[in-house]
């Protein structure tokens, strides 16, 4: 089995990877290098980046973000574009503070 279409980080034992448990046909994922932290400097930038990734992937960003913020379960955020790992760089409390701060700032305008 070769590389999965559109996923450059997947390998199988047929490509030379050796399964640790001796299982055959096991798929191994290589870690994707994270974005440099200074690219996403605050909760507002993290929210904007994740929102755009979810929209780009054809997902409903509001449903996924609200589900994550209410439950704390990162499974609400798809892995598309590494969105799940990006959203977890900032605490939920910081994300909620950013949303409330922006809402109140717009309300005063």
Biopython code that builds the backbone (N, CA, C, O; Angstrom):
import numpy as np
from Bio.PDB.StructureBuilder import StructureBuilder

atoms = [
    (1, "UNK", "N", (0.865, -1.181, 0.000)),
    (1, "UNK", "CA", (0.000, 0.000, 0.000)),
    (1, "UNK", "C", (0.901, 1.229, 0.000)),
    (1, "UNK", "O", (1.854, 1.277, 0.777)),
    (2, "UNK", "N", (0.636, 2.213, -0.834)),
    (2, "UNK", "CA", (1.428, 3.436, -0.919)),
    (2, "UNK", "C", (0.854, 4.520, -0.044)),
    (2, "UNK", "O", (0.000, 4.277, 0.808)),
    (3, "UNK", "N", (1.338, 5.712, -0.272)),
    (3, "UNK", "CA", (0.821, 6.844, 0.495)),
    (3, "UNK", "C", (-0.644, 7.062, 0.171)),
    (3, "UNK", "O", (-1.065, 6.941, -0.979)),
    (4, "UNK", "N", (-1.409, 7.383, 1.190)),
    (4, "UNK", "CA", (-2.827, 7.675, 0.984)),
    (4, "UNK", "C", (-2.947, 8.974, 0.214)),
    (4, "UNK", "O", (-2.193, 9.920, 0.439)),
    (5, "UNK", "N", (-3.892, 9.006, -0.684)),
    (5, "UNK", "CA", (-4.069, 10.190, -1.507)),
    (5, "UNK", "C", (-4.405, 11.396, -0.647)),
    (5, "UNK", "O", (-5.354, 11.361, 0.136)),
    (6, "UNK", "N", (-3.628, 12.464, -0.793)),
    (6, "UNK", "CA", (-3.886, 13.700, -0.071)),
    (6, "UNK", "C", (-3.344, 13.712, 1.344)),
    (6, "UNK", "O", (-3.457, 14.723, 2.036)),
    (7, "UNK", "N", (-2.760, 12.613, 1.788)),
    (7, "UNK", "CA", (-2.209, 12.560, 3.136)),
    (7, "UNK", "C", (-0.759, 12.131, 3.020)),
    (7, "UNK", "O", (-0.467, 10.939, 2.925)),
    (8, "UNK", "N", (0.149, 13.091, 3.026)),
    (8, "UNK", "CA", (1.554, 12.804, 2.816)),
    (8, "UNK", "C", (2.256, 12.251, 4.027)),
    (8, "UNK", "O", (3.417, 11.857, 3.922)),
    (9, "UNK", "N", (1.607, 12.202, 5.175)),
    (9, "UNK", "CA", (2.314, 11.778, 6.370)),
    (9, "UNK", "C", (1.999, 10.338, 6.773)),
    (9, "UNK", "O", (2.437, 9.892, 7.833)),
    (10, "UNK", "N", (1.249, 9.606, 5.952)),
    (10, "UNK", "CA", (0.898, 8.240, 6.329)),
    (10, "UNK", "C", (1.824, 7.249, 5.637)),
    (10, "UNK", "O", (2.121, 7.392, 4.452)),
    (11, "UNK", "N", (2.275, 6.251, 6.378)),
    (11, "UNK", "CA", (3.033, 5.163, 5.786)),
    (11, "UNK", "C", (2.456, 3.855, 6.288)),
    (11, "UNK", "O", (1.770, 3.815, 7.310)),
    (12, "UNK", "N", (2.740, 2.788, 5.563)),
    (12, "UNK", "CA", (2.326, 1.473, 6.006)),
    (12, "UNK", "C", (3.553, 0.593, 6.071)),
    (12, "UNK", "O", (4.625, 0.966, 5.594)),
    (13, "UNK", "N", (3.392, -0.575, 6.663)),
    (13, "UNK", "CA", (4.547, -1.451, 6.781)),
    (13, "UNK", "C", (5.060, -1.877, 5.412)),
    (13, "UNK", "O", (6.230, -2.242, 5.296)),
    (14, "UNK", "N", (4.233, -1.846, 4.371)),
    (14, "UNK", "CA", (4.674, -2.204, 3.033)),
    (14, "UNK", "C", (5.717, -1.231, 2.516)),
    (14, "UNK", "O", (6.470, -1.564, 1.600)),
    (15, "UNK", "N", (5.776, -0.040, 3.083)),
    (15, "UNK", "CA", (6.756, 0.952, 2.670)),
    (15, "UNK", "C", (8.026, 0.876, 3.515)),
    (15, "UNK", "O", (8.898, 1.737, 3.399)),
    (16, "UNK", "N", (8.136, -0.131, 4.350)),
    (16, "UNK", "CA", (9.344, -0.300, 5.120)),
    (16, "UNK", "C", (9.189, -0.023, 6.599)),
    (16, "UNK", "O", (10.111, -0.309, 7.363)),
    (17, "UNK", "N", (8.071, 0.518, 7.038)),
    (17, "UNK", "CA", (7.874, 0.760, 8.462)),
    (17, "UNK", "C", (7.603, -0.575, 9.134)),
    (17, "UNK", "O", (6.890, -1.411, 8.578)),
    (18, "UNK", "N", (8.147, -0.786, 10.295)),
    (18, "UNK", "CA", (7.950, -2.024, 11.029)),
    (18, "UNK", "C", (6.988, -1.790, 12.173)),
    (18, "UNK", "O", (7.254, -0.945, 13.028)),
    (19, "UNK", "N", (5.871, -2.515, 12.220)),
    (19, "UNK", "CA", (4.941, -2.348, 13.334)),
    (19, "UNK", "C", (5.574, -2.814, 14.637)),
    (19, "UNK", "O", (6.247, -3.844, 14.676)),
    (20, "UNK", "N", (5.355, -2.052, 15.699)),
    (20, "UNK", "CA", (5.921, -2.370, 16.997)),
    (20, "UNK", "C", (5.290, -3.622, 17.583)),
    (20, "UNK", "O", (5.954, -4.374, 18.296)),
    (21, "UNK", "N", (4.026, -3.852, 17.291)),
    (21, "UNK", "CA", (3.333, -4.987, 17.896)),
    (21, "UNK", "C", (3.274, -6.205, 16.980)),
    (21, "UNK", "O", (2.630, -7.197, 17.322)),
    (22, "UNK", "N", (3.922, -6.151, 15.839)),
    (22, "UNK", "CA", (3.932, -7.259, 14.910)),
    (22, "UNK", "C", (2.674, -7.381, 14.075)),
    (22, "UNK", "O", (2.551, -8.324, 13.294)),
    (23, "UNK", "N", (1.734, -6.457, 14.215)),
    (23, "UNK", "CA", (0.501, -6.501, 13.430)),
    (23, "UNK", "C", (0.806, -6.207, 11.978)),
    (23, "UNK", "O", (1.723, -5.445, 11.673)),
    (24, "UNK", "N", (0.057, -6.795, 11.099)),
    (24, "UNK", "CA", (0.293, -6.539, 9.688)),
    (24, "UNK", "C", (-0.706, -5.520, 9.168)),
    (24, "UNK", "O", (-1.850, -5.489, 9.619)),
    (25, "UNK", "N", (-0.291, -4.690, 8.229)),
    (25, "UNK", "CA", (-1.163, -3.685, 7.643)),
    (25, "UNK", "C", (-1.415, -2.488, 8.540)),
    (25, "UNK", "O", (-2.337, -1.712, 8.289)),
    (26, "UNK", "N", (-0.620, -2.327, 9.570)),
    (26, "UNK", "CA", (-0.801, -1.212, 10.492)),
    (26, "UNK", "C", (-0.368, 0.086, 9.830)),
    (26, "UNK", "O", (0.681, 0.141, 9.188)),
    (27, "UNK", "N", (-1.166, 1.122, 9.984)),
    (27, "UNK", "CA", (-0.830, 2.427, 9.440)),
    (27, "UNK", "C", (-0.155, 3.253, 10.510)),
    (27, "UNK", "O", (-0.639, 3.328, 11.640)),
    (28, "UNK", "N", (0.963, 3.876, 10.164)),
    (28, "UNK", "CA", (1.700, 4.723, 11.083)),
    (28, "UNK", "C", (1.597, 6.159, 10.608)),
    (28, "UNK", "O", (1.704, 6.430, 9.412)),
    (29, "UNK", "N", (1.393, 7.072, 11.528)),
    (29, "UNK", "CA", (1.319, 8.488, 11.198)),
    (29, "UNK", "C", (2.581, 9.173, 11.679)),
    (29, "UNK", "O", (2.993, 9.008, 12.828)),
    (30, "UNK", "N", (3.183, 9.929, 10.808)),
    (30, "UNK", "CA", (4.333, 10.737, 11.209)),
    (30, "UNK", "C", (3.805, 12.066, 11.713)),
    (30, "UNK", "O", (2.848, 12.602, 11.155)),
    (31, "UNK", "N", (4.414, 12.606, 12.761)),
    (31, "UNK", "CA", (3.937, 13.895, 13.274)),
    (31, "UNK", "C", (4.109, 15.005, 12.245)),
    (31, "UNK", "O", (5.112, 15.071, 11.534)),
    (32, "UNK", "N", (3.116, 15.865, 12.183)),
    (32, "UNK", "CA", (3.183, 17.026, 11.305)),
    (32, "UNK", "C", (3.800, 18.148, 12.120)),
    (32, "UNK", "O", (3.363, 18.401, 13.242)),
    (33, "UNK", "N", (4.811, 18.831, 11.579)),
    (33, "UNK", "CA", (5.424, 19.903, 12.361)),
    (33, "UNK", "C", (4.403, 20.988, 12.696)),
    (33, "UNK", "O", (3.650, 21.420, 11.823)),
    (34, "UNK", "N", (4.373, 21.430, 13.949)),
    (34, "UNK", "CA", (3.405, 22.460, 14.332)),
    (34, "UNK", "C", (3.755, 23.811, 13.736)),
    (34, "UNK", "O", (4.902, 24.071, 13.374)),
    (35, "UNK", "N", (2.743, 24.669, 13.639)),
    (35, "UNK", "CA", (2.996, 26.041, 13.213)),
    (35, "UNK", "C", (3.818, 26.731, 14.281)),
    (35, "UNK", "O", (3.635, 26.460, 15.468)),
    (36, "UNK", "N", (4.718, 27.614, 13.888)),
    (36, "UNK", "CA", (5.449, 28.364, 14.909)),
    (36, "UNK", "C", (4.474, 29.126, 15.794)),
    (36, "UNK", "O", (3.501, 29.704, 15.311)),
    (37, "UNK", "N", (4.742, 29.119, 17.078)),
    (37, "UNK", "CA", (3.830, 29.756, 18.037)),
    (37, "UNK", "C", (3.632, 31.241, 17.754)),
    (37, "UNK", "O", (2.549, 31.770, 18.003)),
    (38, "UNK", "N", (4.658, 31.929, 17.237)),
    (38, "UNK", "CA", (4.500, 33.360, 17.023)),
    (38, "UNK", "C", (3.594, 33.676, 15.835)),
    (38, "UNK", "O", (3.216, 34.832, 15.650)),
    (39, "UNK", "N", (3.237, 32.674, 15.023)),
    (39, "UNK", "CA", (2.283, 32.907, 13.936)),
    (39, "UNK", "C", (0.880, 33.144, 14.499)),
    (39, "UNK", "O", (0.090, 33.897, 13.929)),
    (40, "UNK", "N", (0.586, 32.494, 15.616)),
    (40, "UNK", "CA", (-0.722, 32.623, 16.255)),
    (40, "UNK", "C", (-0.467, 33.152, 17.659)),
    (40, "UNK", "O", (-0.189, 32.383, 18.579)),
    (41, "UNK", "N", (-0.562, 34.459, 17.820)),
    (41, "UNK", "CA", (-0.108, 35.065, 19.053)),
    (41, "UNK", "C", (-1.158, 35.174, 20.136)),
    (41, "UNK", "O", (-0.806, 35.425, 21.289)),
    (42, "UNK", "N", (-2.392, 35.004, 19.832)),
    (42, "UNK", "CA", (-3.401, 35.144, 20.864)),
    (42, "UNK", "C", (-4.652, 34.380, 20.531)),
    (42, "UNK", "O", (-4.772, 33.801, 19.451)),
    (43, "UNK", "N", (-5.595, 34.377, 21.468)),
    (43, "UNK", "CA", (-6.830, 33.631, 21.253)),
    (43, "UNK", "C", (-7.626, 34.102, 20.040)),
    (43, "UNK", "O", (-8.259, 33.291, 19.364)),
    (44, "UNK", "N", (-7.603, 35.397, 19.760)),
    (44, "UNK", "CA", (-8.328, 35.916, 18.603)),
    (44, "UNK", "C", (-7.782, 35.356, 17.302)),
    (44, "UNK", "O", (-8.543, 34.989, 16.407)),
    (45, "UNK", "N", (-6.448, 35.292, 17.198)),
    (45, "UNK", "CA", (-5.833, 34.743, 15.996)),
    (45, "UNK", "C", (-6.084, 33.241, 15.879)),
    (45, "UNK", "O", (-6.292, 32.727, 14.780)),
    (46, "UNK", "N", (-6.064, 32.540, 17.010)),
    (46, "UNK", "CA", (-6.343, 31.106, 16.998)),
    (46, "UNK", "C", (-7.777, 30.861, 16.530)),
    (46, "UNK", "O", (-8.012, 30.008, 15.674)),
    (47, "UNK", "N", (-8.735, 31.605, 17.085)),
    (47, "UNK", "CA", (-10.130, 31.447, 16.667)),
    (47, "UNK", "C", (-10.304, 31.736, 15.179)),
    (47, "UNK", "O", (-10.985, 30.993, 14.472)),
    (48, "UNK", "N", (-9.691, 32.810, 14.711)),
    (48, "UNK", "CA", (-9.806, 33.175, 13.293)),
    (48, "UNK", "C", (-9.204, 32.098, 12.400)),
    (48, "UNK", "O", (-9.777, 31.759, 11.365)),
    (49, "UNK", "N", (-8.062, 31.562, 12.788)),
    (49, "UNK", "CA", (-7.388, 30.533, 11.986)),
    (49, "UNK", "C", (-8.226, 29.250, 11.941)),
    (49, "UNK", "O", (-8.427, 28.670, 10.874)),
    (50, "UNK", "N", (-8.708, 28.818, 13.097)),
    (50, "UNK", "CA", (-9.507, 27.592, 13.148)),
    (50, "UNK", "C", (-10.813, 27.782, 12.381)),
    (50, "UNK", "O", (-11.233, 26.891, 11.642)),
    (51, "UNK", "N", (-11.457, 28.933, 12.552)),
    (51, "UNK", "CA", (-12.695, 29.221, 11.822)),
    (51, "UNK", "C", (-12.452, 29.116, 10.315)),
    (51, "UNK", "O", (-13.234, 28.485, 9.605)),
    (52, "UNK", "N", (-11.375, 29.731, 9.826)),
    (52, "UNK", "CA", (-11.120, 29.706, 8.385)),
    (52, "UNK", "C", (-10.771, 28.299, 7.900)),
    (52, "UNK", "O", (-11.160, 27.918, 6.796)),
    (53, "UNK", "N", (-10.046, 27.523, 8.707)),
    (53, "UNK", "CA", (-9.740, 26.142, 8.314)),
    (53, "UNK", "C", (-11.012, 25.300, 8.221)),
    (53, "UNK", "O", (-11.188, 24.530, 7.277)),
    (54, "UNK", "N", (-11.891, 25.453, 9.203)),
    (54, "UNK", "CA", (-13.138, 24.674, 9.194)),
    (54, "UNK", "C", (-14.013, 25.048, 8.001)),
    (54, "UNK", "O", (-14.581, 24.176, 7.344)),
    (55, "UNK", "N", (-14.118, 26.340, 7.725)),
    (55, "UNK", "CA", (-14.910, 26.789, 6.570)),
    (55, "UNK", "C", (-14.290, 26.285, 5.273)),
    (55, "UNK", "O", (-15.000, 25.832, 4.375)),
    (56, "UNK", "N", (-12.967, 26.364, 5.178)),
    (56, "UNK", "CA", (-12.250, 25.899, 3.987)),
    (56, "UNK", "C", (-12.488, 24.413, 3.752)),
    (56, "UNK", "O", (-12.580, 23.972, 2.606)),
    (57, "UNK", "N", (-12.587, 23.644, 4.820)),
    (57, "UNK", "CA", (-12.810, 22.202, 4.707)),
    (57, "UNK", "C", (-14.259, 21.826, 4.469)),
    (57, "UNK", "O", (-14.579, 20.646, 4.330)),
    (58, "UNK", "N", (-15.146, 22.823, 4.419)),
    (58, "UNK", "CA", (-16.545, 22.548, 4.159)),
    (58, "UNK", "C", (-17.345, 22.192, 5.410)),
    (58, "UNK", "O", (-18.466, 21.692, 5.312)),
    (59, "UNK", "N", (-16.779, 22.447, 6.566)),
    (59, "UNK", "CA", (-17.458, 22.161, 7.834)),
    (59, "UNK", "C", (-18.204, 23.404, 8.306)),
    (59, "UNK", "O", (-17.977, 24.501, 7.797)),
    (60, "UNK", "N", (-19.091, 23.230, 9.279)),
    (60, "UNK", "CA", (-19.789, 24.361, 9.872)),
    (60, "UNK", "C", (-18.966, 24.840, 11.067)),
    (60, "UNK", "O", (-19.011, 24.227, 12.133)),
    (61, "UNK", "N", (-18.213, 25.933, 10.898)),
    (61, "UNK", "CA", (-17.310, 26.380, 11.959)),
    (61, "UNK", "C", (-18.023, 26.738, 13.257)),
    (61, "UNK", "O", (-17.511, 26.456, 14.340)),
    (62, "UNK", "N", (-19.204, 27.358, 13.162)),
    (62, "UNK", "CA", (-19.911, 27.747, 14.380)),
    (62, "UNK", "C", (-20.336, 26.534, 15.192)),
    (62, "UNK", "O", (-20.159, 26.513, 16.410)),
    (63, "UNK", "N", (-20.889, 25.532, 14.540)),
    (63, "UNK", "CA", (-21.306, 24.325, 15.255)),
    (63, "UNK", "C", (-20.120, 23.667, 15.954)),
    (63, "UNK", "O", (-20.217, 23.266, 17.114)),
    (64, "UNK", "N", (-19.014, 23.559, 15.246)),
    (64, "UNK", "CA", (-17.854, 22.889, 15.822)),
    (64, "UNK", "C", (-17.240, 23.693, 16.962)),
    (64, "UNK", "O", (-16.884, 23.128, 17.997)),
    (65, "UNK", "N", (-17.114, 24.993, 16.785)),
    (65, "UNK", "CA", (-16.524, 25.829, 17.830)),
    (65, "UNK", "C", (-17.409, 25.876, 19.074)),
    (65, "UNK", "O", (-16.907, 25.766, 20.192)),
    (66, "UNK", "N", (-18.707, 26.037, 18.892)),
    (66, "UNK", "CA", (-19.625, 26.074, 20.028)),
    (66, "UNK", "C", (-19.598, 24.731, 20.764)),
    (66, "UNK", "O", (-19.553, 24.697, 21.993)),
    (67, "UNK", "N", (-19.625, 23.648, 20.029)),
    (67, "UNK", "CA", (-19.557, 22.322, 20.657)),
    (67, "UNK", "C", (-18.305, 22.160, 21.491)),
    (67, "UNK", "O", (-18.358, 21.655, 22.613)),
    (68, "UNK", "N", (-17.184, 22.585, 20.949)),
    (68, "UNK", "CA", (-15.920, 22.489, 21.682)),
    (68, "UNK", "C", (-15.915, 23.393, 22.913)),
    (68, "UNK", "O", (-15.525, 22.965, 23.999)),
    (69, "UNK", "N", (-16.346, 24.636, 22.744)),
    (69, "UNK", "CA", (-16.305, 25.585, 23.858)),
    (69, "UNK", "C", (-17.239, 25.173, 24.998)),
    (69, "UNK", "O", (-16.910, 25.373, 26.168)),
    (70, "UNK", "N", (-18.395, 24.603, 24.670)),
    (70, "UNK", "CA", (-19.338, 24.189, 25.712)),
    (70, "UNK", "C", (-18.918, 22.894, 26.409)),
    (70, "UNK", "O", (-19.080, 22.753, 27.621)),
    (71, "UNK", "N", (-18.388, 21.967, 25.645)),
    (71, "UNK", "CA", (-18.108, 20.637, 26.208)),
    (71, "UNK", "C", (-16.658, 20.454, 26.648)),
    (71, "UNK", "O", (-16.376, 19.696, 27.576)),
    (72, "UNK", "N", (-15.749, 21.145, 25.982)),
    (72, "UNK", "CA", (-14.330, 20.923, 26.249)),
    (72, "UNK", "C", (-13.783, 19.715, 25.514)),
    (72, "UNK", "O", (-12.608, 19.377, 25.663)),
    (73, "UNK", "N", (-14.614, 19.065, 24.728)),
    (73, "UNK", "CA", (-14.196, 17.871, 23.998)),
    (73, "UNK", "C", (-13.588, 18.282, 22.654)),
    (73, "UNK", "O", (-14.302, 18.775, 21.780)),
    (74, "UNK", "N", (-12.270, 18.082, 22.480)),
    (74, "UNK", "CA", (-11.632, 18.488, 21.227)),
    (74, "UNK", "C", (-12.129, 17.715, 20.011)),
    (74, "UNK", "O", (-11.861, 18.119, 18.880)),
    (75, "UNK", "N", (-12.847, 16.609, 20.219)),
    (75, "UNK", "CA", (-13.372, 15.843, 19.090)),
    (75, "UNK", "C", (-14.426, 16.634, 18.314)),
    (75, "UNK", "O", (-14.746, 16.281, 17.179)),
    (76, "UNK", "N", (-14.965, 17.695, 18.908)),
    (76, "UNK", "CA", (-15.906, 18.548, 18.179)),
    (76, "UNK", "C", (-15.217, 19.271, 17.028)),
    (76, "UNK", "O", (-15.870, 19.635, 16.049)),
    (77, "UNK", "N", (-13.920, 19.481, 17.130)),
    (77, "UNK", "CA", (-13.169, 20.180, 16.084)),
    (77, "UNK", "C", (-12.526, 19.133, 15.187)),
    (77, "UNK", "O", (-11.814, 18.250, 15.666)),
    (78, "UNK", "N", (-12.775, 19.230, 13.893)),
    (78, "UNK", "CA", (-12.190, 18.290, 12.957)),
    (78, "UNK", "C", (-10.666, 18.460, 12.921)),
    (78, "UNK", "O", (-10.137, 19.496, 13.324)),
    (79, "UNK", "N", (-9.991, 17.455, 12.446)),
    (79, "UNK", "CA", (-8.542, 17.523, 12.322)),
    (79, "UNK", "C", (-8.106, 18.194, 11.023)),
    (79, "UNK", "O", (-6.909, 18.353, 10.783)),
    (80, "UNK", "N", (-9.051, 18.583, 10.195)),
    (80, "UNK", "CA", (-8.712, 19.191, 8.910)),
    (80, "UNK", "C", (-7.770, 20.380, 9.122)),
    (80, "UNK", "O", (-8.055, 21.268, 9.926)),
    (81, "UNK", "N", (-6.662, 20.390, 8.407)),
    (81, "UNK", "CA", (-5.707, 21.498, 8.482)),
    (81, "UNK", "C", (-5.070, 21.645, 9.862)),
    (81, "UNK", "O", (-4.535, 22.705, 10.188)),
    (82, "UNK", "N", (-5.124, 20.598, 10.667)),
    (82, "UNK", "CA", (-4.561, 20.607, 12.016)),
    (82, "UNK", "C", (-5.345, 21.531, 12.951)),
    (82, "UNK", "O", (-4.809, 22.019, 13.945)),
    (83, "UNK", "N", (-6.623, 21.767, 12.622)),
    (83, "UNK", "CA", (-7.456, 22.692, 13.400)),
    (83, "UNK", "C", (-7.585, 22.264, 14.860)),
    (83, "UNK", "O", (-7.577, 23.110, 15.755)),
    (84, "UNK", "N", (-7.702, 20.967, 15.108)),
    (84, "UNK", "CA", (-7.869, 20.502, 16.487)),
    (84, "UNK", "C", (-6.645, 20.825, 17.332)),
    (84, "UNK", "O", (-6.775, 21.265, 18.475)),
    (85, "UNK", "N", (-5.485, 20.614, 16.787)),
    (85, "UNK", "CA", (-4.271, 20.903, 17.558)),
    (85, "UNK", "C", (-4.073, 22.413, 17.727)),
    (85, "UNK", "O", (-3.561, 22.860, 18.754)),
    (86, "UNK", "N", (-4.472, 23.188, 16.738)),
    (86, "UNK", "CA", (-4.341, 24.650, 16.831)),
    (86, "UNK", "C", (-5.258, 25.193, 17.917)),
    (86, "UNK", "O", (-4.837, 26.037, 18.709)),
    (87, "UNK", "N", (-6.500, 24.729, 17.972)),
    (87, "UNK", "CA", (-7.450, 25.263, 18.964)),
    (87, "UNK", "C", (-7.004, 24.915, 20.375)),
    (87, "UNK", "O", (-7.302, 25.651, 21.316)),
    (88, "UNK", "N", (-6.295, 23.803, 20.536)),
    (88, "UNK", "CA", (-5.867, 23.381, 21.869)),
    (88, "UNK", "C", (-4.633, 24.129, 22.360)),
    (88, "UNK", "O", (-4.202, 23.918, 23.494)),
    (89, "UNK", "N", (-4.066, 24.984, 21.547)),
    (89, "UNK", "CA", (-2.914, 25.793, 21.978)),
    (89, "UNK", "C", (-3.316, 26.863, 22.984)),
    (89, "UNK", "O", (-2.485, 27.384, 23.729)),
    (90, "UNK", "N", (-4.602, 27.177, 22.988)),
    (90, "UNK", "CA", (-5.116, 28.233, 23.871)),
    (90, "UNK", "C", (-6.205, 27.604, 24.740)),
    (90, "UNK", "O", (-7.003, 26.803, 24.253)),
    (91, "UNK", "N", (-6.241, 27.956, 26.000)),
    (91, "UNK", "CA", (-7.249, 27.425, 26.907)),
    (91, "UNK", "C", (-8.645, 27.896, 26.529)),
    (91, "UNK", "O", (-8.820, 28.984, 25.981)),
    (92, "UNK", "N", (-9.635, 27.063, 26.827)),
    (92, "UNK", "CA", (-11.028, 27.426, 26.523)),
    (92, "UNK", "C", (-11.425, 28.712, 27.215)),
    (92, "UNK", "O", (-12.158, 29.519, 26.643)),
    (93, "UNK", "N", (-10.954, 28.918, 28.440)),
    (93, "UNK", "CA", (-11.311, 30.147, 29.151)),
    (93, "UNK", "C", (-10.784, 31.378, 28.425)),
    (93, "UNK", "O", (-11.453, 32.411, 28.389)),
    (94, "UNK", "N", (-9.589, 31.273, 27.846)),
    (94, "UNK", "CA", (-9.039, 32.401, 27.086)),
    (94, "UNK", "C", (-9.847, 32.657, 25.814)),
    (94, "UNK", "O", (-10.064, 33.807, 25.431)),
    (95, "UNK", "N", (-10.288, 31.582, 25.163)),
    (95, "UNK", "CA", (-11.101, 31.726, 23.948)),
    (95, "UNK", "C", (-12.436, 32.391, 24.276)),
    (95, "UNK", "O", (-12.887, 33.280, 23.554)),
    (96, "UNK", "N", (-13.063, 31.957, 25.364)),
    (96, "UNK", "CA", (-14.339, 32.548, 25.775)),
    (96, "UNK", "C", (-14.168, 34.013, 26.170)),
    (96, "UNK", "O", (-15.005, 34.849, 25.829)),
    (97, "UNK", "N", (-13.084, 34.328, 26.888)),
    (97, "UNK", "CA", (-12.811, 35.724, 27.254)),
    (97, "UNK", "C", (-12.679, 36.593, 26.007)),
    (97, "UNK", "O", (-13.204, 37.705, 25.956)),
    (98, "UNK", "N", (-11.984, 36.084, 25.018)),
    (98, "UNK", "CA", (-11.796, 36.828, 23.764)),
    (98, "UNK", "C", (-13.131, 37.076, 23.072)),
    (98, "UNK", "O", (-13.385, 38.177, 22.584)),
    (99, "UNK", "N", (-13.977, 36.063, 23.029)),
    (99, "UNK", "CA", (-15.285, 36.208, 22.392)),
    (99, "UNK", "C", (-16.145, 37.235, 23.121)),
    (99, "UNK", "O", (-16.769, 38.089, 22.490)),
    (100, "UNK", "N", (-16.177, 37.151, 24.447)),
    (100, "UNK", "CA", (-16.986, 38.091, 25.232)),
    (100, "UNK", "C", (-16.427, 39.502, 25.100)),
    (100, "UNK", "O", (-17.187, 40.456, 24.933)),
    (101, "UNK", "N", (-15.110, 39.643, 25.175)),
    (101, "UNK", "CA", (-14.471, 40.962, 25.042)),
    (101, "UNK", "C", (-14.834, 41.614, 23.705)),
    (101, "UNK", "O", (-15.193, 42.791, 23.663)),
    (102, "UNK", "N", (-14.741, 40.856, 22.626)),
    (102, "UNK", "CA", (-15.071, 41.386, 21.303)),
    (102, "UNK", "C", (-16.556, 41.691, 21.161)),
    (102, "UNK", "O", (-16.933, 42.683, 20.539)),
    (103, "UNK", "N", (-17.392, 40.845, 21.734)),
    (103, "UNK", "CA", (-18.827, 41.082, 21.684)),
    (103, "UNK", "C", (-19.175, 42.388, 22.395)),
    (103, "UNK", "O", (-19.925, 43.206, 21.863)),
    (104, "UNK", "N", (-18.631, 42.583, 23.594)),
    (104, "UNK", "CA", (-18.918, 43.786, 24.356)),
    (104, "UNK", "C", (-18.331, 45.033, 23.694)),
    (104, "UNK", "O", (-18.934, 46.104, 23.755)),
    (105, "UNK", "N", (-17.174, 44.907, 23.071)),
    (105, "UNK", "CA", (-16.567, 46.050, 22.372)),
    (105, "UNK", "C", (-17.423, 46.465, 21.184)),
    (105, "UNK", "O", (-17.581, 47.659, 20.928)),
    (106, "UNK", "N", (-17.980, 45.498, 20.453)),
    (106, "UNK", "CA", (-18.853, 45.802, 19.321)),
    (106, "UNK", "C", (-20.172, 46.411, 19.794)),
    (106, "UNK", "O", (-20.732, 47.289, 19.138)),
    (107, "UNK", "N", (-20.657, 45.941, 20.929)),
    (107, "UNK", "CA", (-21.919, 46.412, 21.480)),
    (107, "UNK", "C", (-21.820, 47.895, 21.882)),
    (107, "UNK", "O", (-22.802, 48.632, 21.789)),
    (108, "UNK", "N", (-20.643, 48.320, 22.324)),
    (108, "UNK", "CA", (-20.434, 49.703, 22.754)),
    (108, "UNK", "C", (-20.288, 50.651, 21.566)),
    (108, "UNK", "O", (-20.477, 51.859, 21.708)),
    (109, "UNK", "N", (-19.953, 50.108, 20.401)),
    (109, "UNK", "CA", (-19.726, 50.950, 19.218)),
    (109, "UNK", "C", (-21.005, 51.482, 18.635)),
    (109, "UNK", "O", (-20.976, 52.204, 17.639)),
]
sb = StructureBuilder()
sb.init_structure("model")
sb.init_model(0)
sb.init_chain("A")
sb.init_seg("    ")
for serial, (resi, resn, name, xyz) in enumerate(atoms, 1):
    if name == "N":
        sb.init_residue(resn, " ", resi, " ")
    sb.init_atom(name, np.array(xyz, "f"), 0.0, 1.0, " ", f" {name:<3s}", serial, name[0])
structure = sb.get_structure()
